[in-house]
Amino acid sequence: MKIPFMKMSGSGNDFILIDHRKPFIDGDRMKEFARKVCERRISVGADGLIFIENSKKADFRWRFFNADGSEAEMCGNGGRCVARFANLKGITGPALTFETLAGILSARVDGKRVKLEMTKPHSLKLDESLLIDGKQETLSSINTGVPHAVKFVEDIEAIDVVRSGRSIRNHPHFAPGGTNANFVRLEKNSQLSIRTYERGVEDETLACGTGTVASALIAAFKGMVKSPVSVKTRGGEVLTVHFEIDGQEVKRVFFEGEVHIIYEAEMWEEAYQ
């Protein structure tokens, strides 16, 4: 069976998108299927796989899988990609909603640019001291659909993101599910630079939408920035985070940037067997 798909990129985070409204892959096979097709050099290769399915609550429902086959609640860059995909395929108009494990999200598509309203963040913790690789480190954390830890650094280029990120990701404090790890530098005029170690990908990625939002919000709670915040990703794209904060509560948060189509094709059985 040949499977039609589209390969898309949101700020260097790349995804395989499949219209699965007429199901052809059993639910119990999805994790293994995702793991195989996301493997680079062996198959299509991607940071994640997105199935678009029917929903009774929104315009559509997604199933999102990381490259290791684990299913994730939310992905900001994946959310922007799926919004443009749905609009291009005539599944929705430019204003749309979709169902995720983290809740129902809304988005607006304007050409290549997509503005995504995120689910309400929760579990904010500021300036916790944790023992990381034998040193006491100060980390903050928040859940923006998935859990994120944020560490502010002076020299973002000097950070060993994979080593330090893996230590934070697997720290007992974030057990049992672990966390994503973000290393952030404050620039000027509500601007940040970010590098992210992503849980599920188990490596540094060129961008992480939920991590971008988490870092902007934590910087705001620490009095470092105000909305809107510009965040420069490892891939070089500058993403914009808009938010409304009341005390220690986030009322609304939006995440905006461009989405690019890489190609559209058919996947042969040999890609996932």
C-alpha positions as CSV (number, residue, x, y, z in Angstrom):
1,M,0.0,0.0,0.0
2,K,1.3,3.4,-1.0
3,I,0.6,6.1,1.6
4,P,0.2,9.8,0.5
5,F,1.9,12.2,2.8
6,M,3.3,15.7,3.0
7,K,6.6,16.7,4.6
8,M,6.6,20.1,6.3
9,S,8.9,22.2,8.4
10,G,8.1,24.7,11.2
11,S,11.2,26.6,12.0
12,G,13.4,23.6,11.2
13,N,11.3,21.1,13.1
14,D,10.2,18.7,10.4
15,F,7.1,16.5,10.3
16,I,5.4,13.9,8.2
17,L,1.6,14.6,7.8
18,I,-0.9,12.0,6.8
19,D,-4.7,12.6,6.2
20,H,-6.1,9.7,8.2
21,R,-9.8,10.7,8.2
22,K,-10.4,7.4,6.4
23,P,-8.3,5.2,8.6
24,F,-6.0,2.6,7.1
25,I,-3.4,2.1,9.9
26,D,-4.6,0.4,13.1
27,G,-4.2,2.4,16.3
28,D,-2.0,-0.3,17.9
29,R,0.4,0.0,14.9
30,M,0.8,3.7,14.9
31,K,3.7,4.0,17.4
32,E,5.8,1.4,15.5
33,F,4.9,3.0,12.2
34,A,5.9,6.4,13.4
35,R,9.3,5.1,14.7
36,K,10.1,3.5,11.4
37,V,9.1,6.3,9.0
38,C,10.7,9.0,11.1
39,E,14.1,7.3,11.0
40,R,16.5,9.4,8.9
41,R,18.6,7.7,6.1
42,I,16.4,4.6,6.4
43,S,13.0,6.0,5.7
44,V,11.4,9.4,5.2
45,G,13.0,10.9,8.3
46,A,11.4,13.5,10.6
47,D,11.2,14.9,14.1
48,G,7.6,13.7,14.3
49,L,4.6,12.2,12.6
50,I,1.1,13.6,12.5
51,F,-2.1,11.8,11.7
52,I,-5.2,13.9,10.9
53,E,-8.4,12.2,12.0
54,N,-12.1,13.1,12.4
55,S,-13.3,14.8,15.5
56,K,-16.7,15.5,17.1
57,K,-15.3,18.4,19.1
58,A,-13.3,20.4,16.6
59,D,-12.6,20.6,12.8
60,F,-10.3,17.6,13.2
61,R,-8.3,15.6,15.7
62,W,-4.6,14.9,15.5
63,R,-2.5,12.0,16.8
64,F,1.1,13.3,17.2
65,F,4.1,10.9,17.5
66,N,7.7,11.7,18.3
67,A,10.5,10.2,16.3
68,D,11.0,7.5,18.9
69,G,7.3,6.4,18.5
70,S,6.1,8.0,21.8
71,E,2.8,9.8,21.6
72,A,3.0,13.5,22.7
73,E,0.2,15.7,24.0
74,M,1.2,18.8,22.1
75,C,3.8,20.3,19.7
76,G,3.7,24.0,18.8
77,N,5.6,23.7,15.5
78,G,3.7,20.6,14.6
79,G,0.5,22.5,15.4
80,R,1.3,25.2,13.0
81,C,2.2,22.7,10.3
82,V,-1.0,20.7,10.7
83,A,-3.1,24.0,10.5
84,R,-1.6,24.9,7.2
85,F,-1.9,21.3,5.9
86,A,-5.6,21.2,6.8
87,N,-6.2,24.6,5.1
88,L,-4.3,23.6,2.0
89,K,-6.2,20.3,1.7
90,G,-9.6,21.9,2.1
91,I,-10.2,20.2,5.4
92,T,-10.8,23.6,7.0
93,G,-10.9,27.3,6.2
94,P,-8.1,29.7,7.4
95,A,-9.6,29.9,10.9
96,L,-9.7,26.4,12.5
97,T,-9.7,24.3,15.6
98,F,-8.2,20.9,16.3
99,E,-8.3,18.4,19.1
100,T,-5.1,17.2,20.9
101,L,-4.4,15.3,24.0
102,A,-3.6,18.7,25.6
103,G,-7.0,20.1,24.7
104,I,-8.5,21.9,21.7
105,L,-6.3,24.4,19.9
106,S,-7.3,27.2,17.5
107,A,-5.2,28.6,14.7
108,R,-5.4,31.1,11.8
109,V,-3.5,30.5,8.5
110,D,-2.3,33.5,6.4
111,G,-0.3,32.1,3.5
112,K,2.9,30.6,5.0
113,R,2.3,32.3,8.3
114,V,0.3,30.6,11.1
115,K,-0.7,32.0,14.4
116,L,-1.6,29.3,16.9
117,E,-3.4,29.8,20.2
118,M,-1.9,27.4,22.7
119,T,-3.7,25.5,25.5
120,K,-3.5,27.2,28.9
121,P,-0.1,26.6,30.4
122,H,0.1,25.3,34.0
123,S,2.5,24.0,36.7
124,L,4.7,27.0,36.8
125,K,7.7,26.7,39.1
126,L,10.4,29.4,39.2
127,D,14.0,29.2,40.2
128,E,14.3,25.7,41.6
129,S,17.7,24.5,42.6
130,L,18.6,21.0,41.3
131,L,21.8,18.9,41.3
132,I,22.6,18.4,37.6
133,D,25.8,16.6,36.7
134,G,27.3,17.2,40.2
135,K,26.5,21.0,40.2
136,Q,23.7,23.0,41.7
137,E,21.7,24.6,38.8
138,T,18.8,27.0,38.9
139,L,15.9,25.9,36.7
140,S,12.4,27.1,36.1
141,S,9.6,25.0,34.6
142,I,6.1,25.2,33.1
143,N,3.8,22.9,31.1
144,T,2.8,24.5,27.8
145,G,1.0,21.3,26.5
146,V,4.1,19.3,27.4
147,P,6.6,19.8,30.3
148,H,9.5,22.2,29.8
149,A,12.5,23.1,32.0
150,V,14.2,26.4,31.2
151,K,17.8,27.5,32.2
152,F,19.0,31.0,31.5
153,V,22.7,31.2,30.3
154,E,25.2,33.9,29.4
155,D,26.9,32.0,26.5
156,I,24.4,30.0,24.6
157,E,27.0,28.8,22.1
158,A,29.1,27.2,24.9
159,I,26.3,24.9,26.1
160,D,26.6,21.2,25.4
161,V,22.9,20.9,24.7
162,V,22.8,17.1,24.2
163,R,24.7,16.3,27.4
164,S,23.2,18.9,29.7
165,G,19.7,18.5,28.1
166,R,19.7,14.7,28.6
167,S,20.7,15.1,32.2
168,I,17.8,17.6,32.8
169,R,15.4,15.5,30.7
170,N,16.0,12.4,32.8
171,H,16.4,14.1,36.2
172,P,14.3,12.4,39.0
173,H,12.7,15.7,39.7
174,F,10.8,15.4,36.4
175,A,10.0,11.7,36.7
176,P,8.3,9.7,35.5
177,G,7.7,11.3,32.1
178,G,10.8,13.5,32.0
179,T,10.9,17.0,30.5
180,N,12.1,19.0,27.6
181,A,15.2,21.2,28.3
182,N,15.6,24.7,27.1
183,F,18.8,26.9,27.3
184,V,17.9,30.6,26.9
185,R,19.8,33.8,26.6
186,L,18.2,37.2,27.2
187,E,19.1,39.6,24.3
188,K,17.5,43.1,24.3
189,N,14.1,44.6,23.9
190,S,12.1,41.5,24.8
191,Q,14.2,39.3,22.6
192,L,15.5,35.8,23.5
193,S,17.7,33.2,21.9
194,I,17.0,29.5,22.5
195,R,18.4,26.0,22.1
196,T,16.3,23.0,23.0
197,Y,16.8,19.3,23.8
198,E,13.5,17.6,22.9
199,R,12.1,14.7,24.8
200,G,11.1,12.0,22.3
201,V,13.6,13.2,19.6
202,E,16.3,12.7,22.3
203,D,18.5,15.3,20.6
204,E,18.8,19.1,20.0
205,T,16.3,20.3,17.4
206,L,16.4,23.4,15.3
207,A,13.3,24.7,17.0
208,C,10.6,23.7,19.5
209,G,7.3,25.6,19.6
210,T,6.2,24.6,23.1
211,G,9.7,25.3,24.3
212,T,9.7,28.7,22.7
213,V,6.4,29.6,24.4
214,A,7.7,28.2,27.8
215,S,10.9,30.2,27.6
216,A,9.0,33.4,26.8
217,L,6.5,32.9,29.6
218,I,9.1,32.1,32.2
219,A,11.2,35.1,31.1
220,A,8.0,37.3,31.5
221,F,7.2,35.9,35.0
222,K,10.8,36.7,36.0
223,G,10.3,40.3,34.8
224,M,12.8,40.0,31.9
225,V,10.5,40.6,29.0
226,K,7.0,41.8,28.0
227,S,4.6,40.6,25.3
228,P,5.2,40.2,22.4
229,V,8.5,38.4,22.7
230,S,10.7,37.6,19.8
231,V,12.6,34.3,20.1
232,K,15.5,33.3,17.8
233,T,15.6,29.5,17.3
234,R,18.7,27.4,16.5
235,G,17.5,27.2,12.9
236,G,17.7,31.0,12.7
237,E,14.0,31.8,12.4
238,V,12.6,34.4,14.8
239,L,9.2,33.3,16.3
240,T,6.8,35.6,18.1
241,V,5.0,34.8,21.3
242,H,2.0,36.9,22.4
243,F,0.5,36.4,25.8
244,E,-1.7,37.9,28.6
245,I,-0.6,37.4,32.2
246,D,-2.6,38.1,35.3
247,G,-0.5,37.6,38.5
248,Q,0.8,34.1,38.3
249,E,-1.7,33.0,35.7
250,V,-1.5,32.9,31.9
251,K,-4.8,34.0,30.4
252,R,-4.0,33.5,26.7
253,V,-0.9,32.7,24.7
254,F,-0.3,32.7,21.0
255,F,2.6,31.4,19.0
256,E,3.3,32.8,15.5
257,G,5.7,32.0,12.6
258,E,6.1,30.6,9.1
259,V,5.5,27.0,8.0
260,H,7.2,25.6,4.9
261,I,6.2,22.7,2.6
262,I,9.2,20.5,1.8
263,Y,7.5,18.0,-0.6
264,E,4.4,15.9,-1.2
265,A,4.8,12.2,-2.1
266,E,3.7,8.6,-1.7
267,M,5.4,6.3,0.9
268,W,6.0,2.8,-0.3
269,E,5.6,-0.2,2.0
270,E,9.4,-0.6,2.1
271,A,9.5,2.7,4.1
272,Y,7.7,1.3,7.1
273,Q,8.1,-2.5,7.0
